[in-house]
Amino acid sequence: MSLVLLTLLPVDVPVDPDAPEAVRLLVNELAKPPYQAAKPTLFDIVAKAIQDWLSSLRLGDAEGPPALGIGVIITLVVVGIIVAFLIFGVPRLNRRSAVAGALFGEDDDRSASQIRQDGEAAAARGDYSTAVAELFRAIARGLAERTIITTSPGTTARDFAVRASAPFPGLAEQLRVSATAFDEVRYLGREGTQQQFRQVAALERDLRAARPELDNTVLDTVTR
């Protein structure tokens, strides 16, 4: 390197430059294309780091090259898992986020949790009509997120209650009563009551905690 620098230095360089001048001349010289072209790229640096890491592996009595094959396999598995998470996300969360669209005649992309929170907020301000409707929607969206019962733009509250009664026979009557309350406040213009809200809210909580009796029904994944 010193010989190269001597041959490439301009002829007008001071014979005995002071320290700052020497630093400046060296920086200017190293900035020239021949030196920059010789610098390792980012890919070179990363590749070298990976190579050093693989060479340092020690698995049992194997180390260095004997452990290289196992190290490569481990690396590929880890990379594959990371790529899968980046593309598909966490399976349950990804499935829930995909449940959206029409819900009892209205476009609604909220999650069951969001709908439930909106219903509880409506009840807190005394708007029980909205609260009853929102909690029933939360029930439907929650079962769809769990892939137990699906809804389509034409699904009615009564139809949903009948279909949901199959995997949850113990809650069939509560489902029927809640569907009736939903139709009353949503379509008949009746004022919802605190009692209705509490009944629908209790059903929503019970369904969240209940496990479906799938032996009595086939998972309802067909859009009706």
Number of C-alpha atoms within 10 A of each C-alpha: 5 7 7 8 12 10 9 10 12 11 9 6 11 11 7 8 11 9 9 9 13 14 12 10 17 13 11 10 16 12 12 10 9 10 10 10 10 8 9 9 10 9 9 10 11 11 12 12 12 12 12 12 13 20 16 15 17 15 13 7 7 12 14 16 14 14 18 20 12 15 20 12 11 12 13 12 12 12 11 12 11 12 12 12 11 10 9 11 13 11 9 10 11 12 15 17 12 11 21 17 16 15 20 20 13 9 11 15 16 17 19 24 14 13 23 23 16 18 25 21 15 17 21 11 9 14 18 24 24 21 32 34 24 26 30 27 23 26 26 23 28 24 19 20 22 14 15 19 21 23 25 14 14 13 16 15 23 17 14 19 22 15 17 25 19 21 22 19 15 12 17 17 13 18 28 19 15 26 22 15 26 28 17 17 19 17 9 10 10 13 15 22 18 15 11 18 27 16 18 26 23 14 19 24 12 13 18 13 9 13 10 18 14 12 9 11 15 11 15 17 12 9 11 11
